[in-house]
Amino acid sequence: MEKEIRDVVIIGTGPAGYTAAIYTGRANLKPLVIEGMQPGGQLMITTDIENFPGFPEGINGPELMSRMRKQAERFNTEFAYGSVNEADLSRSPFSLILDDGREILTRSLIIATGANAKWLGIESEDKYRGKGVSACATCDGFFFKESRVFVIGGGDTAMEEALYLTKFASEVTLVHRRDEFRASKIMSLRASKNPKISTILNAVVDEILGDGIKVTGIRLKDVRTGELSEHDCDGVFMAIGHEPNAGLFRGQISLDDYGYIETKKTSTATSVPGVFACGDVQDYTYRQAVTAVGSGCMAAVDAERFLESIR
């Protein structure tokens, strides 16, 4: 008996994946969404979202993802729990092997696997995540009006985060483990000229301090002397990079130097015809829920047009 060949399979259930499901479902393509090990993506660990259009009072991440899922289900989206262990994009239909051994064949594929912020990996960081610890200034900076915050990192991302936070915070301190920043000269200059920004070099985070409810300070360790110092603060922003979840497709589709999936200009099409990418797995610039939603729509429309072209 021949295996069923799906018209479209979507990998990932963040804002991009759910939106792609809504649009392909409305196009009667009967999408199958592979949820991954964390259905809902990064927004499932986001407490308050105040910049998503249509929610003037704000909404928490899990509630927003729940609503998106229900909307996708309304248009006959099918969900499969689990992760993709293997993918063969060398021929059509594409083959996906899930972690339970199931094989799924599809004529088109939308990759919406997202990207994960890099974290330090210390226990207190996890304890206070969403309670003063963040990895997204544009997402959470608004909550730190007239506050003292620390930004950890030394690249352009750290400079951008620090500069953005000066719109809200009263004091921003950049912490870098080396004796000079690796950011571009222009970004370093902008940060150094901002009166709200100060720097601490040759230091790493030893501990994030709190009262059990929220962040109250940070303990730093001098990498040269080992000396510890404690500083009062209200928030700590990690700006040490992101890791796109695209490793499964390495060697099969074009990735950039940082591991993000490359898509064609004004399109979500990848280097493989019939394979599309949306959301944070291909967007290293904006990384916002609303931009992920937009690219999810684009991927769905691109997939629909592709399927029409091969019928």
CORNOR-V435700 format. One line per field, one symbol per residue. ss: DSSP state (~ for helix, > for strand, _ for the rest). phi: phi as a letter, one per 20 degrees, with the letter a starting at -180 (. if undefined). psi: psi as a letter, one per 30 degrees, with the letter a starting at -180 (. if undefined). A space follows every 50 residues. Layout:
BEGIN
ss = ???
phi = ???
psi = ???
END
This chain:
BEGIN
ss = ____>>>>>>>___~~~~~~~~~~~~_____>>>_>____~~~~~___>_ ________>_~~~~~~~~~~~~~~___>>>_>_>>>>>_____>>>>>__ __>>>>>>>>>___>>>_____~~~~~_>___>>__~~~~~~~~___>>> >>___~~~~~~~~~~_____>>>>>_________~~~~~~~~~___>>>> __>>>>>>>>____>>>>>>>>_____>>>>>__>>>>___>>>__~~~> __>_>_____>_______>_____>>>_~~~_______~~~~~~~~~~~~ ~~~~~~~~~~_
phi = .fffdffbcddocegffffgffffffemelfddefnecgomfffddfcdd degncfenbeggfffffffffffgdmfddcfpdeecbddfbdffdcdefe nfdcdbfccdecembdfedfnefffffdfncpdbcbffedggfdflddcd ddqcegfffffffffffcfebcdeccfdebfeffgfffffffeefedccc dlbcfeadeadndbfcabddcffednfdbdcfadbcdecdoccfecggdg ndcfdefdnefecfglbdfefdgndccbmffcdeedldgfffgffffgff fffffffffdf
psi = kkkkjlekkkjkhaeeeeeeeeeeefghfikkkjfafikfafffgkekjf gkkfifflkleeeeeeeeeeeeefhhkkkjkllkekkjgflklkkkjlfg fkkkkkflkjjhfakkkkleglefeeegkfgfklgjefefefghkhlklk kklgaeeeeeeeeefffelfkkkkkkflflkglleeeeeeeffkffklkj lhklkekkklgfelkfakklkkfefgkkkkkklflkkkhglljkigefgk felklafggkkkllkhlgkafjkfklklafffjgeehleeeeeefeeeee eeeeeeeefg.
END
